[in-house]
Amino acid sequence: MKVDKLKLRQAVDSLYSIGPASQESYTRLVLECFRANDADQAKRLQSHMDAYSYRPADSFIHNRLLHLYAKSGQIPSARQLFDKMPHRDIFSWNAMLSLYAKSGCVDDLQGTFDRMPSRDSVSYNTVISGLAGRGCASKALSAFVKMQREGVVPTGYTVVSVVNACTQLLDLRRGKQIHGRIIVRDFGGNPFISNALTDMYAKCGEIAVARWLFDRMTNKNLVSWNSMISGYLKNGQTDKCIDLVGEMELSGLKPDQVTLSSILSAYFRNGCLEQAGKLFRKISAKDKVCWTTMIVGYTQNGKEEEALMLFKEMTLANVKPDTHTISSVVSCCSKLASLNHGQVVHGKAFVMGVDDDLLVSSALVDMYCKCGLTRDASSLFTMISARNVVSWNSMIGGYAQNGQDSDALALFESMLVEEEFKPDHITFVSVLSACNHAGLVEEGKRYFGSMSGIHGLSPTLDHYACMVNLLGRSGSIDEAVELISSMPHKPDSLIWSSLLNVCATKRNIKYGEMAARKLFALDPLNAGPYILLSNMYASDGRWKDVAALRSLMKTNNVKKFAAYSWVDINNEVHKFVANDRIHVDSIAIYKELDDLIKKVQEVGYKPSTNLVLHDVGEQEKLESISYHSEKLALAFMLMKRPHESMPMDDAMTVANMDTRGLGMLLLPLLLLLLQHSNATSTAADSQASSKRSSVQNLRRREILYTLLLVTTFAA
């Protein structure tokens, strides 16, 4: 029966005018408040009882009020009433448990449960589901053990919560034990339990068992299908995931948002971006999960611009993003090194009040570091109240990427000493990279040894690659080769590429040939090793070997893809390749670059042409190194922004410098960096041609990248 809230209020008003009421009147009004779900009138009614010192003969009235407060989330009112109740029974305690469970007050939930004089199955169900639902899976399982010790018989509701707790912990052993109890107690026909078990086995990697359970379910619902579909997706069986969606539709069930998000993720993992886009456009009512899935999928497949455009569409559609969406978009900006877009997203995160979320703040730290603004990143990092290892890795890695190697190592020591955080594998990649850039060989060896000796981490191929670089750049190539031979892992292309790069730098043709041959076998269509080895032969004047390598590339159908550099001028991206003549301003760009090169030559800069690949005259060699994509991009930027200024990070020693002045001061350094990286740029470029720029592959090119960013993003 529907209760008229206006009449209810009038009834309570009349009660205040006549004074104390009978137990029958109080009971009737309390029940009407409960049916109407009107906590405000219930509180007025309770105040009236307190004013006239009314004490019910039993707990019925107070229990009804407690349940109403629990439904309405009125924690202070419920707690106040509970504390002064003269008679408490199991229903009173369970009402408080329900309130704390729904409100997410885990400590109060646990404390109230521990103080209960007696407990029933409702008490245990409430606390187990409440703890499991708030990520406290271990505590939920402990409560289940206590339930069994006290002889309280679990219900189907209990079993579902316990299985979900095992799923959270990926505790397959205990999950199987619970499954055995389910069989003994004959809970198998419960669809909620079957769904929970299917989900547990799938997420714990036992996908075949999950499918066996799924096939034997006689009453599959949408949750059943979604559990199995997401299980295939989690286990990397994307084709089966997509096929199962087809079976689901044939069974007469229509996919929901969860199903569609799984299909989208499967398409992206298979590289089927076009199918994902078509499916997404067909979805009439897109929720934030679908939008986020698309944004993450585009980002992971190198389509950052499309991801940013999709985020714009999402905001225009008035779909509120969550922290996962925001962090994914920030990651897009990081990959693009797009400071302008990153700052816009940062502002949106601030307006939404999620900028201090750990996931978002860590992504922002990484973004500002990728854009060369380590000072801004450091400011954000210091404001993170509850850091985790991801936050520390973002800042340590950011320092290492931007050449602030001493800052990276100092922060790493702070992580160990001050915060007592345990580093992970990613941490040590950044630390070893910092040692590599700074040439700290002994420190690098010490940190590498501490991984297994102190921190209990087994070095991966990434760490061995860092050590090969470190040893090789210091001139200890023989030691680097010995390290590769003693590795517990089989060397992959990363290891041999690292060795080949240092051999190219040190002109060690013996080991360079060995590394290149290994790479030819591992990745025969990758042009990088061919070009690097060819450069080494050219620098040694071995033109016949150069010609032989070119012939081998042609025989093996190995093609070098042209890389490009880019600048963002007035929100328009301009791309350049080496010797680019397509740009509408190409004539002016070449004139600008020629003038700049002439000026730096007048002050003493002499370009080195000894590493030019081709056996041609000196003038041809000079021309071949003068018009790299990076130089064209820099010249265009200086031409379009001759008088603008911008604040600069601590990585530079001058602030608010005129852009042209900046270019003239830095150009000798830029040209020197470009010239010295010429021998290795073509190989690195061929591997990074699908990315925005190849300048992050080598240290000298990383420095150039930072300098280009400083000038490119002048506001």
Rosetta blueprint (number, residue, H / E / L):
1 M L
2 K L
3 V L
4 D L
5 K H
6 L H
7 K H
8 L H
9 R H
10 Q H
11 A H
12 V H
13 D H
14 S H
15 L H
16 Y H
17 S H
18 I H
19 G L
20 P L
21 A L
22 S L
23 Q H
24 E H
25 S H
26 Y H
27 T H
28 R H
29 L H
30 V H
31 L H
32 E H
33 C H
34 F H
35 R H
36 A H
37 N L
38 D L
39 A H
40 D H
41 Q H
42 A H
43 K H
44 R H
45 L H
46 Q H
47 S H
48 H H
49 M H
50 D H
51 A H
52 Y L
53 S L
54 Y L
55 R L
56 P L
57 A L
58 D L
59 S L
60 F H
61 I H
62 H H
63 N H
64 R H
65 L H
66 L H
67 H H
68 L H
69 Y H
70 A H
71 K H
72 S H
73 G L
74 Q L
75 I H
76 P H
77 S H
78 A H
79 R H
80 Q H
81 L H
82 F H
83 D H
84 K H
85 M L
86 P L
87 H L
88 R L
89 D L
90 I H
91 F H
92 S H
93 W H
94 N H
95 A H
96 M H
97 L H
98 S H
99 L H
100 Y H
101 A H
102 K H
103 S H
104 G L
105 C L
106 V H
107 D H
108 D H
109 L H
110 Q H
111 G H
112 T H
113 F H
114 D H
115 R H
116 M L
117 P L
118 S L
119 R L
120 D L
121 S H
122 V H
123 S H
124 Y H
125 N H
126 T H
127 V H
128 I H
129 S H
130 G H
131 L H
132 A H
133 G H
134 R L
135 G L
136 C L
137 A H
138 S H
139 K H
140 A H
141 L H
142 S H
143 A H
144 F H
145 V H
146 K H
147 M H
148 Q H
149 R H
150 E L
151 G L
152 V L
153 V L
154 P L
155 T L
156 G H
157 Y H
158 T H
159 V H
160 V H
161 S H
162 V H
163 V H
164 N H
165 A H
166 C H
167 T H
168 Q H
169 L H
170 L L
171 D L
172 L H
173 R H
174 R H
175 G H
176 K H
177 Q H
178 I H
179 H H
180 G H
181 R H
182 I H
183 I H
184 V H
185 R L
186 D L
187 F L
188 G L
189 G L
190 N L
191 P H
192 F H
193 I H
194 S H
195 N H
196 A H
197 L H
198 T H
199 D H
200 M H
201 Y H
202 A H
203 K H
204 C L
205 G L
206 E L
207 I H
208 A H
209 V H
210 A H
211 R H
212 W H
213 L H
214 F H
215 D H
216 R L
217 M L
218 T L
219 N L
220 K L
221 N L
222 L H
223 V H
224 S H
225 W H
226 N H
227 S H
228 M H
229 I H
230 S H
231 G H
232 Y H
233 L H
234 K H
235 N L
236 G L
237 Q L
238 T H
239 D H
240 K H
241 C H
242 I H
243 D H
244 L H
245 V H
246 G H
247 E H
248 M H
249 E H
250 L H
251 S L
252 G L
253 L L
254 K L
255 P L
256 D L
257 Q H
258 V H
259 T H
260 L H
261 S H
262 S H
263 I H
264 L H
265 S H
266 A H
267 Y H
268 F H
269 R H
270 N L
271 G L
272 C L
273 L H
274 E H
275 Q H
276 A H
277 G H
278 K H
279 L H
280 F H
281 R H
282 K H
283 I L
284 S L
285 A L
286 K L
287 D L
288 K H
289 V H
290 C H
291 W H
292 T H
293 T H
294 M H
295 I H
296 V H
297 G H
298 Y H
299 T H
300 Q H
301 N L
302 G L
303 K L
304 E H
305 E H
306 E H
307 A H
308 L H
309 M H
310 L H
311 F H
312 K H
313 E H
314 M H
315 T H
316 L H
317 A L
318 N L
319 V L
320 K L
321 P L
322 D L
323 T H
324 H H
325 T H
326 I H
327 S H
328 S H
329 V H
330 V H
331 S H
332 C H
333 C H
334 S H
335 K H
336 L H
337 A L
338 S L
339 L H
340 N H
341 H H
342 G H
343 Q H
344 V H
345 V H
346 H H
347 G H
348 K H
349 A H
350 F H
351 V H
352 M H
353 G L
354 V L
355 D L
356 D L
357 D L
358 L H
359 L H
360 V H
361 S H
362 S H
363 A H
364 L H
365 V H
366 D H
367 M H
368 Y H
369 C H
370 K H
371 C L
372 G L
373 L L
374 T H
375 R H
376 D H
377 A H
378 S H
379 S H
380 L H
381 F H
382 T H
383 M H
384 I L
385 S L
386 A L
387 R L
388 N L
389 V H
390 V H
391 S H
392 W H
393 N H
394 S H
395 M H
396 I H
397 G H
398 G H
399 Y H
400 A H
401 Q H
402 N L
403 G L
404 Q L
405 D H
406 S H
407 D H
408 A H
409 L H
410 A H
411 L H
412 F H
413 E H
414 S H
415 M H
416 L H
417 V H
418 E L
419 E L
420 E L
421 F L
422 K L
423 P L
424 D L
425 H H
426 I H
427 T H
428 F H
429 V H
430 S H
431 V H
432 L H
433 S H
434 A H
435 C H
436 N H
437 H H
438 A H
439 G L
440 L L
441 V H
442 E H
443 E H
444 G H
445 K H
446 R H
447 Y H
448 F H
449 G H
450 S H
451 M H
452 S H
453 G H
454 I L
455 H L
456 G L
457 L L
458 S L
459 P L
460 T L
461 L H
462 D H
463 H H
464 Y H
465 A H
466 C H
467 M H
468 V H
469 N H
470 L H
471 L H
472 G H
473 R H
474 S L
475 G L
476 S L
477 I H
478 D H
479 E H
480 A H
481 V H
482 E H
483 L H
484 I H
485 S H
486 S H
487 M L
488 P L
489 H L
490 K L
491 P L
492 D L
493 S H
494 L H
495 I H
496 W H
497 S H
498 S H
499 L H
500 L H
501 N H
502 V H
503 C H
504 A H
505 T H
506 K H
507 R L
508 N L
509 I H
510 K H
511 Y H
512 G H
513 E H
514 M H
515 A H
516 A H
517 R H
518 K H
519 L H
520 F H
521 A H
522 L H
523 D L
524 P L
525 L L
526 N L
527 A H
528 G H
529 P H
530 Y H
531 I H
532 L H
533 L H
534 S H
535 N H
536 M H
537 Y H
538 A H
539 S H
540 D L
541 G L
542 R L
543 W H
544 K H
545 D H
546 V H
547 A H
548 A H
549 L H
550 R H
551 S H
552 L H
553 M H
554 K H
555 T H
556 N L
557 N L
558 V L
559 K L
560 K L
561 F L
562 A L
563 A L
564 Y L
565 S E
566 W E
567 V E
568 D E
569 I E
570 N L
571 N L
572 E E
573 V E
574 H E
575 K E
576 F E
577 V L
578 A L
579 N L
580 D L
581 R L
582 I L
583 H L
584 V L
585 D L
586 S H
587 I H
588 A H
589 I H
590 Y H
591 K H
592 E H
593 L H
594 D H
595 D H
596 L H
597 I H
598 K H
599 K H
600 V H
601 Q H
602 E H
603 V L
604 G L
605 Y L
606 K L
607 P L
608 S L
609 T L
610 N L
611 L L
612 V L
613 L L
614 H L
615 D L
616 V L
617 G L
618 E H
619 Q H
620 E H
621 K H
622 L H
623 E H
624 S H
625 I H
626 S H
627 Y L
628 H L
629 S H
630 E H
631 K H
632 L H
633 A H
634 L H
635 A H
636 F H
637 M H
638 L H
639 M H
640 K H
641 R L
642 P L
643 H L
644 E L
645 S E
646 M E
647 P L
648 M L
649 D L
650 D L
651 A L
652 M L
653 T L
654 V L
655 A L
656 N L
657 M E
658 D E
659 T H
660 R H
661 G H
662 L H
663 G H
664 M H
665 L H
666 L H
667 L H
668 P H
669 L H
670 L H
671 L H
672 L H
673 L H
674 L H
675 Q H
676 H H
677 S L
678 N H
679 A H
680 T H
681 S H
682 T H
683 A H
684 A H
685 D H
686 S H
687 Q H
688 A L
689 S L
690 S L
691 K L
692 R L
693 S L
694 S L
695 V L
696 Q L
697 N L
698 L L
699 R H
700 R H
701 R H
702 E H
703 I H
704 L H
705 Y H
706 T H
707 L H
708 L H
709 L H
710 V H
711 T H
712 T H
713 F L
714 A L
715 A L
